[in-house]
Amino acid sequence: MSEFSQPGKYTMENFIADVQQIMRLGEARKAITQEIEPLLDRLLKEEDILEERYKVDLGKGRSTYSFYRAPDGSLGISAPVFMPAKPTLLHDHLSWGLIGVYSGRQKTTRYRRIDDGSRPGRANLELLEDEIYTRGDIYYMAPPDDIHQVETIGEEPGISIHVLGSDNLRSKRHIYDLDKGTVQDVEGMIMMT
């Protein structure tokens, strides 16, 4: 058990406080994610972390749970609700991220950019992995290998806890079109379709 966590029930508030404490230590991102991972594992075992007070309606049948956004944009903790037959756009975060699946089955397809970025608006990608994750699975992403698309498999919505070294509502990132070989700069855009 981490030195940051307390015995007994582990709440979202406990998790946020522990992650903030880890972030204050200012270590390298690999060390940060290694400290956060056992805490995220513990949180994923709790049955009641998706409280209505955190739920945000994004319109068009989409929603997310917004748990924490650091004032300086250095940390965001949320739980997007991925609906069946509605994959995300192919995107990156340009930040480290630790993702833990809370419910449903989620297919995460990851890519790496293989061009040198010298042609504006163009990008060549290669497939890194195509994995299906279920409750309790945790995976790590970091640039340059954070280009990905998430899709729910089955009829149950997929929900995963995203702990990111950025605030998605303010951060700059990219949307990729694999078929056209294009890349677009965006800022603060929601990636759910």
One Martini backbone bead per residue (centre of mass of N, CA, C, O) as a GRO file, in nm:
protein
  193
    1MET     BB    1   0.097   0.035   0.021
    2SER     BB    2   0.083   0.348   0.007
    3GLU     BB    3   0.181   0.630   0.186
    4PHE     BB    4  -0.088   0.798   0.096
    5SER     BB    5  -0.280   0.595   0.187
    6GLN     BB    6  -0.570   0.483   0.342
    7PRO     BB    7  -0.743   0.302   0.530
    8GLY     BB    8  -1.009   0.164   0.379
    9LYS     BB    9  -1.201   0.350   0.222
   10TYR     BB   10  -1.176   0.458  -0.126
   11THR     BB   11  -1.188   0.768  -0.250
   12MET     BB   12  -1.177   1.021  -0.467
   13GLU     BB   13  -1.059   1.220  -0.263
   14ASN     BB   14  -0.818   1.047  -0.185
   15PHE     BB   15  -0.697   1.024  -0.468
   16ILE     BB   16  -0.654   1.323  -0.526
   17ALA     BB   17  -0.470   1.380  -0.282
   18ASP     BB   18  -0.251   1.175  -0.361
   19VAL     BB   19  -0.182   1.289  -0.640
   20GLN     BB   20  -0.105   1.572  -0.546
   21GLN     BB   21   0.130   1.479  -0.369
   22ILE     BB   22   0.294   1.348  -0.595
   23MET     BB   23   0.318   1.606  -0.772
   24ARG     BB   24   0.477   1.777  -0.554
   25LEU     BB   25   0.748   1.610  -0.581
   26GLY     BB   26   0.851   1.639  -0.892
   27GLU     BB   27   0.885   1.399  -1.059
   28ALA     BB   28   0.907   1.192  -1.287
   29ARG     BB   29   0.663   1.052  -1.477
   30LYS     BB   30   0.733   0.756  -1.413
   31ALA     BB   31   0.720   0.787  -1.104
   32ILE     BB   32   0.435   0.893  -1.088
   33THR     BB   33   0.290   0.646  -1.218
   34GLN     BB   34   0.399   0.437  -1.011
   35GLU     BB   35   0.245   0.570  -0.770
   36ILE     BB   36  -0.050   0.574  -0.893
   37GLU     BB   37  -0.130   0.284  -0.980
   38PRO     BB   38  -0.212   0.152  -0.700
   39LEU     BB   39  -0.437   0.364  -0.651
   40LEU     BB   40  -0.606   0.304  -0.901
   41ASP     BB   41  -0.654   0.010  -0.837
   42ARG     BB   42  -0.810   0.067  -0.577
   43LEU     BB   43  -1.036   0.245  -0.699
   44LEU     BB   44  -1.152   0.028  -0.906
   45LYS     BB   45  -1.281  -0.145  -0.654
   46GLU     BB   46  -1.487   0.054  -0.629
   47GLU     BB   47  -1.854   0.107  -0.653
   48ASP     BB   48  -1.896   0.453  -0.579
   49ILE     BB   49  -1.743   0.695  -0.772
   50LEU     BB   50  -2.006   0.780  -0.959
   51GLU     BB   51  -2.110   1.066  -0.891
   52GLU     BB   52  -2.338   1.305  -0.985
   53ARG     BB   53  -2.163   1.565  -0.912
   54TYR     BB   54  -1.952   1.483  -1.159
   55LYS     BB   55  -2.151   1.504  -1.382
   56VAL     BB   56  -2.131   1.566  -1.745
   57ASP     BB   57  -2.302   1.711  -2.000
   58LEU     BB   58  -2.219   1.697  -2.363
   59GLY     BB   59  -2.418   1.592  -2.537
   60LYS     BB   60  -2.544   1.363  -2.752
   61GLY     BB   61  -2.525   1.134  -2.510
   62ARG     BB   62  -2.288   1.260  -2.355
   63SER     BB   63  -2.035   1.187  -2.094
   64THR     BB   64  -1.881   1.288  -1.777
   65TYR     BB   65  -1.638   1.273  -1.516
   66SER     BB   66  -1.539   1.548  -1.310
   67PHE     BB   67  -1.296   1.555  -1.058
   68TYR     BB   68  -1.019   1.709  -1.175
   69ARG     BB   69  -0.860   2.048  -1.205
   70ALA     BB   70  -0.589   2.212  -1.239
   71PRO     BB   71  -0.522   2.544  -1.243
   72ASP     BB   72  -0.239   2.492  -1.425
   73GLY     BB   73  -0.294   2.216  -1.613
   74SER     BB   74  -0.122   1.950  -1.478
   75LEU     BB   75  -0.418   1.815  -1.406
   76GLY     BB   76  -0.643   1.532  -1.483
   77ILE     BB   77  -0.964   1.395  -1.362
   78SER     BB   78  -1.152   1.139  -1.530
   79ALA     BB   79  -1.477   0.986  -1.679
   80PRO     BB   80  -1.548   0.870  -1.957
   81VAL     BB   81  -1.832   0.792  -2.166
   82PHE     BB   82  -1.844   0.514  -2.371
   83MET     BB   83  -2.025   0.451  -2.646
   84PRO     BB   84  -2.166   0.257  -2.846
   85ALA     BB   85  -2.066   0.316  -3.175
   86LYS     BB   86  -1.851   0.560  -3.046
   87PRO     BB   87  -1.577   0.650  -3.135
   88THR     BB   88  -1.314   0.811  -3.114
   89LEU     BB   89  -1.100   1.010  -3.201
   90LEU     BB   90  -0.796   1.045  -3.336
   91HIS     BB   91  -0.554   1.098  -3.072
   92ASP     BB   92  -0.391   1.317  -2.843
   93HIS     BB   93  -0.216   1.473  -2.542
   94LEU     BB   94   0.085   1.552  -2.483
   95SER     BB   95   0.082   1.339  -2.236
   96TRP     BB   96   0.061   1.184  -1.969
   97GLY     BB   97  -0.105   0.859  -1.891
   98LEU     BB   98  -0.357   0.704  -1.678
   99ILE     BB   99  -0.559   0.411  -1.738
  100GLY     BB  100  -0.876   0.294  -1.594
  101VAL     BB  101  -1.102   0.042  -1.591
  102TYR     BB  102  -1.443   0.035  -1.467
  103SER     BB  103  -1.621  -0.032  -1.735
  104GLY     BB  104  -1.641  -0.253  -1.956
  105ARG     BB  105  -1.531  -0.266  -2.302
  106GLN     BB  106  -1.208  -0.158  -2.432
  107LYS     BB  107  -1.079  -0.033  -2.728
  108THR     BB  108  -0.729   0.022  -2.785
  109THR     BB  109  -0.572   0.220  -3.033
  110ARG     BB  110  -0.228   0.242  -3.124
  111TYR     BB  111   0.009   0.497  -3.226
  112ARG     BB  112   0.277   0.601  -3.448
  113ARG     BB  113   0.481   0.842  -3.556
  114ILE     BB  114   0.692   0.832  -3.872
  115ASP     BB  115   0.725   1.110  -3.930
  116ASP     BB  116   0.888   1.442  -3.911
  117GLY     BB  117   0.675   1.696  -3.946
  118SER     BB  118   0.742   1.879  -4.218
  119ARG     BB  119   0.431   1.849  -4.303
  120PRO     BB  120   0.176   2.030  -4.290
  121GLY     BB  121  -0.107   1.831  -4.203
  122ARG     BB  122   0.080   1.576  -4.194
  123ALA     BB  123   0.058   1.203  -4.134
  124ASN     BB  124   0.236   0.913  -4.028
  125LEU     BB  125   0.118   0.590  -3.930
  126GLU     BB  126   0.160   0.328  -3.681
  127LEU     BB  127   0.088   0.037  -3.546
  128LEU     BB  128   0.109  -0.085  -3.211
  129GLU     BB  129  -0.194  -0.141  -3.083
  130ASP     BB  130  -0.476  -0.380  -3.005
  131GLU     BB  131  -0.679  -0.350  -2.722
  132ILE     BB  132  -0.861  -0.518  -2.461
  133TYR     BB  133  -1.034  -0.374  -2.191
  134THR     BB  134  -1.107  -0.422  -1.843
  135ARG     BB  135  -1.179  -0.434  -1.541
  136GLY     BB  136  -0.871  -0.311  -1.389
  137ASP     BB  137  -0.731  -0.207  -1.619
  138ILE     BB  138  -0.397  -0.072  -1.688
  139TYR     BB  139  -0.262   0.216  -1.867
  140TYR     BB  140   0.008   0.371  -2.049
  141MET     BB  141   0.087   0.712  -2.160
  142ALA     BB  142   0.323   0.865  -2.402
  143PRO     BB  143   0.509   1.059  -2.556
  144PRO     BB  144   0.470   0.962  -2.888
  145ASP     BB  145   0.263   0.704  -2.781
  146ASP     BB  146  -0.051   0.873  -2.763
  147ILE     BB  147  -0.192   0.761  -3.007
  148HIS     BB  148  -0.559   0.729  -3.010
  149GLN     BB  149  -0.841   0.493  -2.976
  150VAL     BB  150  -1.176   0.461  -2.847
  151GLU     BB  151  -1.382   0.156  -2.794
  152THR     BB  152  -1.673   0.005  -2.745
  153ILE     BB  153  -1.750  -0.327  -2.642
  154GLY     BB  154  -2.066  -0.365  -2.689
  155GLU     BB  155  -2.357  -0.245  -2.491
  156GLU     BB  156  -2.183  -0.130  -2.276
  157PRO     BB  157  -2.058   0.114  -2.133
  158GLY     BB  158  -1.749   0.285  -2.113
  159ILE     BB  159  -1.538   0.328  -1.819
  160SER     BB  160  -1.265   0.558  -1.745
  161ILE     BB  161  -0.984   0.647  -1.569
  162HIS     BB  162  -0.827   0.969  -1.608
  163VAL     BB  163  -0.477   1.039  -1.571
  164LEU     BB  164  -0.343   1.360  -1.640
  165GLY     BB  165  -0.076   1.594  -1.741
  166SER     BB  166  -0.357   1.750  -1.806
  167ASP     BB  167  -0.604   1.973  -1.954
  168ASN     BB  168  -0.831   1.904  -2.193
  169LEU     BB  169  -0.982   2.196  -2.194
  170ARG     BB  170  -0.675   2.346  -2.263
  171SER     BB  171  -0.518   2.168  -2.441
  172LYS     BB  172  -0.291   2.075  -2.671
  173ARG     BB  173  -0.356   1.890  -2.982
  174HIS     BB  174  -0.453   1.603  -3.186
  175ILE     BB  175  -0.594   1.513  -3.505
  176TYR     BB  176  -0.648   1.212  -3.689
  177ASP     BB  177  -0.629   1.083  -4.034
  178LEU     BB  178  -0.557   0.786  -4.157
  179ASP     BB  179  -0.666   0.786  -4.455
  180LYS     BB  180  -0.545   1.089  -4.527
  181GLY     BB  181  -0.284   1.176  -4.358
  182THR     BB  182  -0.378   1.367  -4.117
  183VAL     BB  183  -0.335   1.677  -3.919
  184GLN     BB  184  -0.478   1.851  -3.628
  185ASP     BB  185  -0.497   2.133  -3.450
  186VAL     BB  186  -0.596   2.155  -3.101
  187GLU     BB  187  -0.816   2.304  -2.836
  188GLY     BB  188  -1.018   2.169  -2.595
  189MET     BB  189  -1.126   1.910  -2.726
  190ILE     BB  190  -1.366   1.678  -2.779
  191MET     BB  191  -1.328   1.321  -2.873
  192MET     BB  192  -1.616   1.256  -2.884
  193THR     BB  193  -1.884   1.134  -3.108
   0.00000   0.00000   0.00000
